[in-house]
Every structure is written in C-alpha cells, then in structure tokens.
C-alpha cells in the first residue's frame, strides 16, 4: 500500500464537505484523503489535488480519480497553491476547505532509491520532487561545518550537532557522501559521545533534519499557509496534520495569529485581526487503536480552523478619536 493516512476520518469530517463545494487536498500522496472527499462531493463539486511526486501523479491516474469530472491533479509543490488554483479558475476567497497531511509518505520512506530512511541502503537523495537539483548528499558535501551544525540543531534538535557536523566534514575530506549508509556510519561514530541515546531515535532526528533542509519544508509550509488563508472563503475550513514539533508550532501560530511567530497583529486603532477561528484548541491525535493498526500515525497532530469574516476584527481596545 502506498500510504495509510493518519486521522483520515477525523480530517475529512473536519472539512465539513458540502456536495457542491470546492476543496483542495494539498498533499495527495496515495489519494486516501482525496478518495474520501471525492465520495462526499456531488455533481458540481470540485476537488483539486497537489503533489510534486511522480508516483503520486501515477496514483491520480487510477480509479476513482481518472476521468472524474470534478477532480483535477496538479503536480506542484503546495507552496504555490494560489498560483496554480487561479490557473484552474479558482479565485481567492472561494475555496470551501483545504487539507494538508504533512511529512513524508510511507511509500517514500520504504523506497530505498529515495534515500529518506536510514533502514535501507540507497542513494542519499531525499528530494520530494526529483526534479530539484540539490540532493541530501549535495547538502552534506557542500555545506560549511557551521551550516551543518545549524541544520542538525534547528531541524532535528540533535543534541551533539557540533560533533556531528565536524564528523561529516572530516568524512567528506576523504570520500564524498553518496549513500544513506555513508551518513549512518558517520552518525554511529558521532553517537559515541552521547551516553544512553537511542540509536534509532538519533538516526531519525538526523535524517529528518536533512530532509527538512533539502525540501525547505518549513518555508514551503509557511508559503502554503499564506496562500491557503487567502484562497479560503469566509467560514471555509483549514485542516493540517503535522508530525513533528516544528511543523505543529508553525501551524499553531498561524491559526492563532496569521503569522509564523504567533504574534497578534493590530490595525492603527489597536483592533487585533486574526484570520481564523480556531476549532481545535488542542490538537486531535490518533487513538490507541489507530496507532496499533498504523504505528506511523503515532506522532500525528491535527489542527482545524475556520476562516473568519474579513469585516469582523477582535476589539481589544476602543478606537481612538
């Protein structure tokens, strides 16, 4: 199976799909969420799906998507949401619901040739879009020691980021990084400086950090959230499922204040304007039953918000004279 979506029932229900509505699946993958959304649409309803992976495009050419008059697959990074939706005749302020299931798919993790997982020997690639030029190996071979330290610390919260960065630089002096096993060997060497650290967790943190950098995942997420805010109609729903704290924090801040920092913005009169009404004060997480069936859903956190009417600011202060 390509990918088992986390929180699928909860996510689709949170969208409150209307039969005649316009919806966006920003991370199509294997089409699990899209299939459930499409089943709820009636004649005249539309579903536009984004993904930059060629295998996802192949999935979109299968039933029930192929030939469906209300379905359109767009092979593109979701950070360009607004531009592509406008090209398909969808104007800002007209989308009823947008869903994004972030992170890497099970299919990508389990395909050795993609280089996402430390469990398989393969080229150190990690590009979600194979058309991009710079691979994970390129990042390791070309970045300075300081850049690598920042990468491992910021995106993976690796405890000995400095030691690991130095080990990477020393390794590439004799041979360039090429495979996942090259990075695993360097990690095993650096891991000796950490007492009691679980090896699998450490490797996961390192690979995650590199993957986030290669694909500019946080930058893409911020661009997506900006476009999604503009494209949704008033009362339209935004549903985002994240899998690590950096993503979840960014999503939480955006839904709270309309920016990545979570800082309330006010107009000249001190009226705080928030684009969303948060539906889920705390993130929705998988049940134990779902985790048993799909262990990779363990870290999933889903947040839901509804776009406010533009003319309804929150008044924290009375207008001035």
MOQUI-V135693 format. One record per residue. RES is the residue in one letter. OMEGA is omega in radians with two decimals (none if undefined). D_CENTER is the distance of its C-alpha to the mean C-alpha in Angstrom with 2 decimals. Layout:
# MOQUI-V135693
res: (RES:RES)
omega: (OMEGA:OMEGA)
d_center: (D_CENTER:D_CENTER)
This chain:
# MOQUI-V135693
res: (X:X:X:X:X:X:X:X:X:X:X:X:X:X:X:X:X:X:X:X:X:X:X:X:X:X:X:X:X:X:X:X:X:X:X:X:X:X:X:X:X:X:X:X:X:X:X:X:X:X:X:X:X:X:X:X:X:X:X:X:X:X:X:X:X:X:X:X:X:X:X:X:X:X:X:X:X:X:X:X:X:X:X:X:X:X:X:X:X:X:X:X:X:X:X:X:X:X:X:X:X:X:X:X:X:X:X:X:X:X:X:X:X:X:X:X:X:X:X:X:X:X:X:X:X:X:X:X:X:X:X:X:X:X:X:X:X:X:X:X:X:X:X:X:X:X:X:X:X:X:X:X:X:X:X:X:X:X:X:X:X:X:X:X:X:X:X:X:X:X:X:X:X:X:X:X:X:X:X:X:X:X:X:X:X:X:X:X:X:X:X:X:X:X:X:X:X:X:X:X:X:X:X:X:X:X:X:X:X:X:X:X:X:X:X:X:X:X:X:X:X:X:X:X:X:X:X:X:X:X:X:X:X:X:X:X:X:X:X:X:X:X:X:X:X:X:X:X:X:X:X:X:X:X:X:X:X:X:X:X:X:X:X:X:X:X:X:X:X:X:X:X:X:X:X:X:X:X:X:X:X:X:X:X:X:X:X:X:X:X:X:X:X:X:X:X:X:X:X:X:X:X:X:X:X:X:X:X:X:X:X:X:X:X:X:X:X:X:X:X:X)
omega: (-3.09:-3.07:3.05:-3.07:3.04:3.03:-3.04:-3.12:-3.11:-3.10:-3.10:3.08:-3.14:3.11:-3.10:-3.02:3.03:-3.06:-3.10:-3.03:3.09:-3.05:-3.13:2.93:-3.01:-3.10:-2.96:3.14:3.12:3.07:-3.11:3.11:-3.10:-3.14:-3.13:3.10:-3.10:-3.13:-3.12:-3.14:3.07:3.10:-3.09:3.07:-3.10:3.02:3.09:-3.02:3.14:2.91:-3.13:-3.09:-3.10:3.10:3.07:3.09:3.09:3.10:-3.11:3.12:3.11:3.05:0.09:-3.02:-3.07:3.09:3.13:-3.02:-3.10:-3.05:3.06:3.07:-3.14:3.13:-3.09:3.03:-3.09:3.09:3.12:-3.03:-3.03:-3.09:-3.10:3.10:3.11:3.12:3.12:3.01:3.12:-3.05:3.07:3.12:-3.09:-3.10:-3.09:-3.12:3.13:-3.14:3.05:3.07:-2.92:3.05:-3.08:-3.09:3.09:3.14:3.13:3.12:-3.04:3.11:-3.04:-3.08:3.14:3.05:-3.11:-2.98:3.07:-3.11:-3.07:2.99:3.14:3.11:-3.10:-2.98:3.08:3.11:3.04:3.02:-3.10:3.13:3.09:-3.01:-2.92:3.13:3.07:3.09:3.11:3.12:-3.10:-3.09:-2.99:-3.09:3.06:3.11:3.14:3.12:3.12:3.10:3.13:3.13:-3.10:-3.12:-3.03:-3.01:-3.13:-3.08:3.13:-3.01:-3.13:-3.06:-3.14:3.13:-3.13:3.14:3.12:3.14:3.11:-3.14:3.13:-3.14:-3.04:3.08:-3.14:3.13:-3.14:3.04:3.09:-3.01:3.07:-3.14:3.04:-3.13:3.12:3.14:3.12:3.11:3.13:3.10:-3.13:-3.10:-3.12:-3.14:-3.14:3.14:3.04:-3.13:3.11:-3.05:-3.11:3.13:-3.14:3.13:3.12:3.13:-3.12:-3.14:3.10:-3.12:-3.12:3.13:3.13:3.14:-3.10:-3.05:-3.10:-2.98:-3.12:3.06:3.12:3.14:3.13:3.08:3.12:-3.11:3.10:3.14:-3.13:3.12:-3.12:-3.04:-3.10:3.02:3.00:-3.07:3.04:-3.03:3.00:-3.12:-3.10:3.08:-3.13:-3.02:3.00:-2.93:-3.12:3.09:-3.05:3.13:3.14:3.13:-3.14:-3.14:-3.10:-3.14:-3.14:-2.97:-3.13:3.07:-3.04:-3.10:-3.10:-3.10:3.13:3.12:-3.12:3.11:-3.08:-3.08:-3.14:3.11:-3.14:-3.12:3.09:-3.06:-3.03:2.89:-3.08:-3.14:-3.10:3.14:3.01:-3.10:3.05:-3.11:-3.13:3.04:3.09:3.13:3.12:-3.14:3.10:3.13:-3.08:-3.07:-3.11:3.08:-2.99:-3.04:-3.07:3.05:-3.09:3.07:-3.06:3.09:-3.14:-3.10:-3.14:2.95:-3.05:-3.05:-3.09:3.08:3.02:-3.10:3.04:3.13:3.06:3.09:3.12:-3.12:none)
d_center: (20.36:17.19:14.81:15.66:13.16:13.01:14.73:15.47:18.71:17.60:14.64:17.03:19.80:17.91:17.59:21.41:21.71:24.89:26.70:27.18:23.84:21.18:17.63:14.36:11.95:9.13:7.86:11.44:11.70:14.97:15.45:15.86:14.54:16.03:19.29:19.67:19.08:21.49:24.06:24.30:24.82:28.40:30.23:28.92:25.38:22.53:19.09:17.17:14.34:12.06:11.14:12.31:13.55:17.29:17.43:15.21:17.73:20.48:19.21:19.34:22.96:24.00:25.34:24.68:22.69:25.25:27.79:26.42:27.57:24.80:21.87:20.48:17.96:16.64:15.67:13.65:10.47:9.08:10.05:13.51:13.31:16.65:18.61:18.03:18.60:21.77:22.88:22.88:24.91:22.41:23.40:21.76:22.47:22.87:19.69:20.14:16.66:13.00:10.52:6.75:6.02:2.70:4.60:7.88:10.36:13.80:15.48:13.91:14.75:18.18:19.09:21.11:21.24:17.55:18.10:14.96:17.21:20.28:21.96:22.95:25.01:23.57:22.91:20.67:18.26:14.49:13.76:11.20:13.62:17.05:18.62:17.41:20.33:19.35:18.64:18.09:21.89:22.41:20.51:22.70:25.82:25.62:24.16:26.74:27.17:26.14:22.90:22.09:23.10:20.82:17.84:18.61:19.46:16.69:13.59:15.30:17.98:20.45:23.88:25.97:23.78:27.00:28.73:25.95:25.67:29.46:29.51:27.14:29.45:32.50:31.23:30.56:34.03:35.58:33.01:29.69:26.49:26.06:24.78:22.58:25.90:26.81:23.97:24.77:28.40:27.67:25.51:28.39:30.77:28.84:28.29:32.07:31.95:29.97:32.14:30.79:27.19:25.71:25.20:22.31:20.37:21.28:20.26:16.84:16.38:17.71:15.75:12.42:13.67:14.78:11.70:9.69:12.82:13.45:10.35:10.31:6.63:7.84:10.17:8.09:6.14:9.79:11.22:9.29:10.47:13.81:14.26:13.31:15.87:18.42:18.05:18.43:22.05:23.67:22.97:19.91:17.11:13.44:11.60:8.19:7.64:6.32:8.12:9.62:11.68:10.41:7.12:9.49:12.20:10.68:9.88:13.33:15.05:13.95:15.14:18.17:19.31:17.40:16.48:14.38:17.52:18.29:21.77:23.73:25.00:28.50:30.81:34.31:35.77:33.33:31.59:28.03:25.67:22.44:20.54:19.40:21.24:19.14:19.78:18.49:20.13:18.75:15.53:16.32:16.19:17.38:21.14:23.08:24.05:20.55:19.81:23.09:22.23:18.67:18.48:14.87:14.05:15.83:13.18:11.21:11.59:11.60:12.67:14.66:16.53:19.18:20.04:23.42:26.41:26.60:30.19:29.69:29.06:29.57:32.92:33.15:36.25:39.01:39.22:41.67:44.98)
